[in-house]
Structure formats: structure tokens, C-alpha cells
Amino acid sequence: MKAPKKSSADKAKKKPPGAPRMQYGALPWRVDAKKGVEILLATSRDTRRWIIPKGWPMKGRKPHIVAAIEAQQEAGLHGKIEKTKLGEYHYPKRLKSGSAVECLVEVFPLRVELQRKKWPEKSERATYWFPYALAAEQVDEPELREIILAFGKSTVL
């Protein structure tokens, strides 16, 4: 999904040079009777790394709602998104120009109730449910790995 166009008010609120750009992500989870807590990861479009669904802020939308929208668009997920973030992590976002910007992602847990058969980015990404400890091993970002492990260990079955 493309970031919305910036208004003059948005441009006036520019972050200091070098400050990370904000994104909001969903940590999709479910409980399997045999496997316990599972986390859904999706591949990124360009590098095919395992990631969580995430995206840029949307004007007029709260961060947890943005995270839920991104989960629908990137992985076809529907469920209950929490308003309180689990944590945050940093990563370098590669832009189409080839340059990279530092991003800070706030992560919100999404208890998945349904994954649709069709969704907007289905042809661009793979998705897979991993046991939480294995999901943590699949992601490149150490801070995200810690969020996944802490969440999986703390979730009461």
C-alpha cells in the first residue's frame, strides 16, 4: 500500500534528519491444540525475507487499526487487534531508489480468527504459520525476534 500524500501540515511536522520513519505492524497469532502458540509470517515483496505485516501511518487512523489493515492487505487476516503495543523494533527499509531509510515499527498483537482465500497482495507474498520459537528464528531483526519470543512465552493457553 502506498503512503498517503503529505499535506502542508504533515510536511511542517517533519522529523529531524536521521530520525527513523514510523510504521505500524501486526503480530498475527493463534493457538493450535497440538503446536501451541503460532505466529504467521509473510514474505517481503522484494527480498522475500520473513516479516510481519506492517505499513506507513494513515491519516485519521489509529496505529493499531493501521496494523490490522496491513494484515488484511498483506496476508488476508481478520481478527482481534489489541490497542496496546507489544513493543517496537528498528529495520532498514530499502526504497525503490535503492537507498535505505531507518524505520521504527510499533507492533500490535492480532489474534487471528480467519485468513481469507483471496487478498490484495496474495500473489506477491507467501504466508506461513510457525510455532512461535521457530517464527522468531526466521526474522532478521533481533528486536522483533525478542518481541516474538516474549509474546509466545507469556501467552496463556
ChimeraX commands (.cxc) that place a marker at each C-alpha (Angstrom):
marker #1 position 0.00,0.00,0.00 radius 0.5
marker #1 position 1.31,3.46,-0.86 radius 0.5
marker #1 position 1.72,6.05,1.85 radius 0.5
marker #1 position -0.88,8.82,1.64 radius 0.5
marker #1 position 0.21,12.14,0.14 radius 0.5
marker #1 position 1.53,14.56,2.72 radius 0.5
marker #1 position -0.35,17.77,3.37 radius 0.5
marker #1 position 1.45,21.01,4.14 radius 0.5
marker #1 position 0.64,20.42,7.83 radius 0.5
marker #1 position 2.31,16.98,7.64 radius 0.5
marker #1 position 5.37,18.45,5.95 radius 0.5
marker #1 position 5.65,21.06,8.71 radius 0.5
marker #1 position 5.87,18.22,11.27 radius 0.5
marker #1 position 8.95,16.73,9.61 radius 0.5
marker #1 position 11.15,14.62,11.82 radius 0.5
marker #1 position 14.74,15.68,12.43 radius 0.5
marker #1 position 17.23,14.39,9.85 radius 0.5
marker #1 position 18.23,10.84,10.67 radius 0.5
marker #1 position 15.15,10.15,12.83 radius 0.5
marker #1 position 13.52,6.82,11.97 radius 0.5
marker #1 position 10.28,6.77,9.97 radius 0.5
marker #1 position 7.30,5.29,11.82 radius 0.5
marker #1 position 5.46,2.15,10.72 radius 0.5
marker #1 position 2.82,0.01,12.41 radius 0.5
marker #1 position 2.81,-3.78,12.33 radius 0.5
marker #1 position 0.61,-6.67,13.39 radius 0.5
marker #1 position 1.91,-9.79,15.13 radius 0.5
marker #1 position -0.63,-12.35,13.88 radius 0.5
marker #1 position -1.11,-15.23,16.27 radius 0.5
marker #1 position -3.33,-18.21,17.03 radius 0.5
marker #1 position -3.29,-21.21,19.32 radius 0.5
marker #1 position -3.06,-24.70,17.82 radius 0.5
marker #1 position -4.19,-27.52,20.13 radius 0.5
marker #1 position -1.04,-29.56,19.40 radius 0.5
marker #1 position 1.56,-26.92,18.48 radius 0.5
marker #1 position 0.65,-24.19,20.96 radius 0.5
marker #1 position 1.14,-20.52,20.05 radius 0.5
marker #1 position 1.77,-19.96,16.34 radius 0.5
marker #1 position 2.81,-16.79,14.54 radius 0.5
marker #1 position 2.02,-16.03,10.91 radius 0.5
marker #1 position 4.87,-14.55,8.91 radius 0.5
marker #1 position 4.71,-13.26,5.34 radius 0.5
marker #1 position 7.49,-12.75,2.85 radius 0.5
marker #1 position 8.50,-9.25,1.85 radius 0.5
marker #1 position 7.80,-8.40,-1.78 radius 0.5
marker #1 position 11.36,-7.59,-2.81 radius 0.5
marker #1 position 13.81,-9.58,-0.69 radius 0.5
marker #1 position 11.45,-12.46,0.21 radius 0.5
marker #1 position 12.54,-12.26,3.87 radius 0.5
marker #1 position 10.10,-13.42,6.55 radius 0.5
marker #1 position 8.39,-10.38,8.10 radius 0.5
marker #1 position 5.24,-9.36,9.94 radius 0.5
marker #1 position 2.58,-7.32,8.10 radius 0.5
marker #1 position 3.32,-3.61,8.52 radius 0.5
marker #1 position 2.84,-0.27,6.84 radius 0.5
marker #1 position 3.02,3.50,6.95 radius 0.5
marker #1 position 0.73,5.69,9.09 radius 0.5
marker #1 position -2.66,6.53,7.60 radius 0.5
marker #1 position -4.21,9.92,8.23 radius 0.5
marker #1 position -7.12,9.69,10.66 radius 0.5
marker #1 position -6.37,6.07,11.64 radius 0.5
marker #1 position -5.01,4.90,14.98 radius 0.5
marker #1 position -1.80,2.84,14.91 radius 0.5
marker #1 position -3.44,-0.47,15.87 radius 0.5
marker #1 position -6.07,-0.02,13.14 radius 0.5
marker #1 position -3.33,0.61,10.56 radius 0.5
marker #1 position -1.66,-2.63,11.70 radius 0.5
marker #1 position -4.93,-4.55,11.27 radius 0.5
marker #1 position -5.48,-3.08,7.78 radius 0.5
marker #1 position -1.97,-4.06,6.74 radius 0.5
marker #1 position -2.57,-7.63,8.00 radius 0.5
marker #1 position -5.69,-7.81,5.81 radius 0.5
marker #1 position -3.93,-6.47,2.72 radius 0.5
marker #1 position -0.65,-8.36,3.06 radius 0.5
marker #1 position -1.90,-11.70,4.43 radius 0.5
marker #1 position -5.73,-11.80,4.27 radius 0.5
marker #1 position -6.01,-11.85,8.06 radius 0.5
marker #1 position -9.01,-10.86,10.16 radius 0.5
marker #1 position -9.29,-10.99,13.91 radius 0.5
marker #1 position -8.98,-9.01,17.14 radius 0.5
marker #1 position -6.23,-6.40,17.22 radius 0.5
marker #1 position -5.08,-5.07,20.58 radius 0.5
marker #1 position -4.79,-1.31,21.19 radius 0.5
marker #1 position -1.67,-1.68,23.32 radius 0.5
marker #1 position 1.62,-2.28,21.53 radius 0.5
marker #1 position 3.79,-5.25,22.42 radius 0.5
marker #1 position 6.98,-3.39,21.64 radius 0.5
marker #1 position 8.87,-1.88,18.76 radius 0.5
marker #1 position 11.79,-2.72,16.50 radius 0.5
marker #1 position 14.05,-0.99,14.00 radius 0.5
marker #1 position 14.93,-2.09,10.49 radius 0.5
marker #1 position 16.39,-0.52,7.32 radius 0.5
marker #1 position 13.67,-0.13,4.65 radius 0.5
marker #1 position 15.04,-0.34,1.14 radius 0.5
marker #1 position 13.36,2.19,-1.14 radius 0.5
marker #1 position 12.72,1.83,-4.87 radius 0.5
marker #1 position 15.53,4.33,-5.45 radius 0.5
marker #1 position 17.93,1.83,-3.89 radius 0.5
marker #1 position 18.60,3.92,-0.81 radius 0.5
marker #1 position 17.51,2.84,2.65 radius 0.5
marker #1 position 15.74,4.63,5.48 radius 0.5
marker #1 position 15.69,3.58,9.12 radius 0.5
marker #1 position 12.17,2.63,10.26 radius 0.5
marker #1 position 10.72,2.14,13.73 radius 0.5
marker #1 position 7.82,-0.34,13.81 radius 0.5
marker #1 position 5.31,-0.42,16.66 radius 0.5
marker #1 position 3.94,-3.98,16.97 radius 0.5
marker #1 position 0.36,-4.83,17.97 radius 0.5
marker #1 position -0.86,-8.40,18.63 radius 0.5
marker #1 position -3.59,-9.64,16.28 radius 0.5
marker #1 position -5.45,-12.78,17.37 radius 0.5
marker #1 position -6.37,-14.25,14.00 radius 0.5
marker #1 position -9.86,-15.62,13.54 radius 0.5
marker #1 position -9.79,-16.02,9.76 radius 0.5
marker #1 position -7.40,-15.99,6.81 radius 0.5
marker #1 position -9.29,-15.29,3.59 radius 0.5
marker #1 position -8.63,-17.34,0.49 radius 0.5
marker #1 position -8.02,-14.17,-1.53 radius 0.5
marker #1 position -6.49,-10.83,-0.53 radius 0.5
marker #1 position -4.88,-7.87,-2.33 radius 0.5
marker #1 position -1.22,-8.95,-2.07 radius 0.5
marker #1 position -1.65,-12.74,-2.18 radius 0.5
marker #1 position 0.19,-13.10,-5.50 radius 0.5
marker #1 position 3.11,-11.03,-4.17 radius 0.5
marker #1 position 3.78,-12.82,-0.85 radius 0.5
marker #1 position 3.92,-16.24,0.75 radius 0.5
marker #1 position 2.49,-16.75,4.25 radius 0.5
marker #1 position 3.16,-19.50,6.78 radius 0.5
marker #1 position 2.16,-20.32,10.36 radius 0.5
marker #1 position 5.22,-21.09,12.51 radius 0.5
marker #1 position 5.42,-22.23,16.13 radius 0.5
marker #1 position 6.44,-19.01,17.89 radius 0.5
marker #1 position 10.05,-20.07,18.68 radius 0.5
marker #1 position 10.62,-21.04,15.06 radius 0.5
marker #1 position 8.99,-17.80,13.86 radius 0.5
marker #1 position 11.48,-15.89,15.99 radius 0.5
marker #1 position 14.35,-17.72,14.25 radius 0.5
marker #1 position 13.00,-16.79,10.79 radius 0.5
marker #1 position 13.07,-13.00,11.19 radius 0.5
marker #1 position 16.25,-10.97,10.66 radius 0.5
marker #1 position 15.58,-8.19,13.17 radius 0.5
marker #1 position 16.86,-9.02,16.71 radius 0.5
marker #1 position 14.31,-6.71,18.39 radius 0.5
marker #1 position 11.43,-8.38,16.52 radius 0.5
marker #1 position 12.84,-11.79,17.46 radius 0.5
marker #1 position 12.70,-10.78,21.14 radius 0.5
marker #1 position 9.12,-9.49,20.81 radius 0.5
marker #1 position 8.00,-12.79,19.28 radius 0.5
marker #1 position 9.76,-14.91,21.92 radius 0.5
marker #1 position 8.45,-12.86,24.83 radius 0.5
marker #1 position 4.92,-12.91,23.42 radius 0.5
marker #1 position 4.96,-16.66,22.80 radius 0.5
marker #1 position 6.29,-17.44,26.27 radius 0.5
marker #1 position 3.79,-15.14,28.00 radius 0.5
marker #1 position 0.64,-16.20,26.13 radius 0.5
marker #1 position -1.56,-18.29,28.39 radius 0.5
marker #1 position -3.09,-21.27,26.63 radius 0.5
marker link #1:1,2 radius 0.2
marker link #1:2,3 radius 0.2
marker link #1:3,4 radius 0.2
marker link #1:4,5 radius 0.2
marker link #1:5,6 radius 0.2
marker link #1:6,7 radius 0.2
marker link #1:7,8 radius 0.2
marker link #1:8,9 radius 0.2
marker link #1:9,10 radius 0.2
marker link #1:10,11 radius 0.2
marker link #1:11,12 radius 0.2
marker link #1:12,13 radius 0.2
marker link #1:13,14 radius 0.2
marker link #1:14,15 radius 0.2
marker link #1:15,16 radius 0.2
marker link #1:16,17 radius 0.2
marker link #1:17,18 radius 0.2
marker link #1:18,19 radius 0.2
marker link #1:19,20 radius 0.2
marker link #1:20,21 radius 0.2
marker link #1:21,22 radius 0.2
marker link #1:22,23 radius 0.2
marker link #1:23,24 radius 0.2
marker link #1:24,25 radius 0.2
marker link #1:25,26 radius 0.2
marker link #1:26,27 radius 0.2
marker link #1:27,28 radius 0.2
marker link #1:28,29 radius 0.2
marker link #1:29,30 radius 0.2
marker link #1:30,31 radius 0.2
marker link #1:31,32 radius 0.2
marker link #1:32,33 radius 0.2
marker link #1:33,34 radius 0.2
marker link #1:34,35 radius 0.2
marker link #1:35,36 radius 0.2
marker link #1:36,37 radius 0.2
marker link #1:37,38 radius 0.2
marker link #1:38,39 radius 0.2
marker link #1:39,40 radius 0.2
marker link #1:40,41 radius 0.2
marker link #1:41,42 radius 0.2
marker link #1:42,43 radius 0.2
marker link #1:43,44 radius 0.2
marker link #1:44,45 radius 0.2
marker link #1:45,46 radius 0.2
marker link #1:46,47 radius 0.2
marker link #1:47,48 radius 0.2
marker link #1:48,49 radius 0.2
marker link #1:49,50 radius 0.2
marker link #1:50,51 radius 0.2
marker link #1:51,52 radius 0.2
marker link #1:52,53 radius 0.2
marker link #1:53,54 radius 0.2
marker link #1:54,55 radius 0.2
marker link #1:55,56 radius 0.2
marker link #1:56,57 radius 0.2
marker link #1:57,58 radius 0.2
marker link #1:58,59 radius 0.2
marker link #1:59,60 radius 0.2
marker link #1:60,61 radius 0.2
marker link #1:61,62 radius 0.2
marker link #1:62,63 radius 0.2
marker link #1:63,64 radius 0.2
marker link #1:64,65 radius 0.2
marker link #1:65,66 radius 0.2
marker link #1:66,67 radius 0.2
marker link #1:67,68 radius 0.2
marker link #1:68,69 radius 0.2
marker link #1:69,70 radius 0.2
marker link #1:70,71 radius 0.2
marker link #1:71,72 radius 0.2
marker link #1:72,73 radius 0.2
marker link #1:73,74 radius 0.2
marker link #1:74,75 radius 0.2
marker link #1:75,76 radius 0.2
marker link #1:76,77 radius 0.2
marker link #1:77,78 radius 0.2
marker link #1:78,79 radius 0.2
marker link #1:79,80 radius 0.2
marker link #1:80,81 radius 0.2
marker link #1:81,82 radius 0.2
marker link #1:82,83 radius 0.2
marker link #1:83,84 radius 0.2
marker link #1:84,85 radius 0.2
marker link #1:85,86 radius 0.2
marker link #1:86,87 radius 0.2
marker link #1:87,88 radius 0.2
marker link #1:88,89 radius 0.2
marker link #1:89,90 radius 0.2
marker link #1:90,91 radius 0.2
marker link #1:91,92 radius 0.2
marker link #1:92,93 radius 0.2
marker link #1:93,94 radius 0.2
marker link #1:94,95 radius 0.2
marker link #1:95,96 radius 0.2
marker link #1:96,97 radius 0.2
marker link #1:97,98 radius 0.2
marker link #1:98,99 radius 0.2
marker link #1:99,100 radius 0.2
marker link #1:100,101 radius 0.2
marker link #1:101,102 radius 0.2
marker link #1:102,103 radius 0.2
marker link #1:103,104 radius 0.2
marker link #1:104,105 radius 0.2
marker link #1:105,106 radius 0.2
marker link #1:106,107 radius 0.2
marker link #1:107,108 radius 0.2
marker link #1:108,109 radius 0.2
marker link #1:109,110 radius 0.2
marker link #1:110,111 radius 0.2
marker link #1:111,112 radius 0.2
marker link #1:112,113 radius 0.2
marker link #1:113,114 radius 0.2
marker link #1:114,115 radius 0.2
marker link #1:115,116 radius 0.2
marker link #1:116,117 radius 0.2
marker link #1:117,118 radius 0.2
marker link #1:118,119 radius 0.2
marker link #1:119,120 radius 0.2
marker link #1:120,121 radius 0.2
marker link #1:121,122 radius 0.2
marker link #1:122,123 radius 0.2
marker link #1:123,124 radius 0.2
marker link #1:124,125 radius 0.2
marker link #1:125,126 radius 0.2
marker link #1:126,127 radius 0.2
marker link #1:127,128 radius 0.2
marker link #1:128,129 radius 0.2
marker link #1:129,130 radius 0.2
marker link #1:130,131 radius 0.2
marker link #1:131,132 radius 0.2
marker link #1:132,133 radius 0.2
marker link #1:133,134 radius 0.2
marker link #1:134,135 radius 0.2
marker link #1:135,136 radius 0.2
marker link #1:136,137 radius 0.2
marker link #1:137,138 radius 0.2
marker link #1:138,139 radius 0.2
marker link #1:139,140 radius 0.2
marker link #1:140,141 radius 0.2
marker link #1:141,142 radius 0.2
marker link #1:142,143 radius 0.2
marker link #1:143,144 radius 0.2
marker link #1:144,145 radius 0.2
marker link #1:145,146 radius 0.2
marker link #1:146,147 radius 0.2
marker link #1:147,148 radius 0.2
marker link #1:148,149 radius 0.2
marker link #1:149,150 radius 0.2
marker link #1:150,151 radius 0.2
marker link #1:151,152 radius 0.2
marker link #1:152,153 radius 0.2
marker link #1:153,154 radius 0.2
marker link #1:154,155 radius 0.2
marker link #1:155,156 radius 0.2
marker link #1:156,157 radius 0.2
view
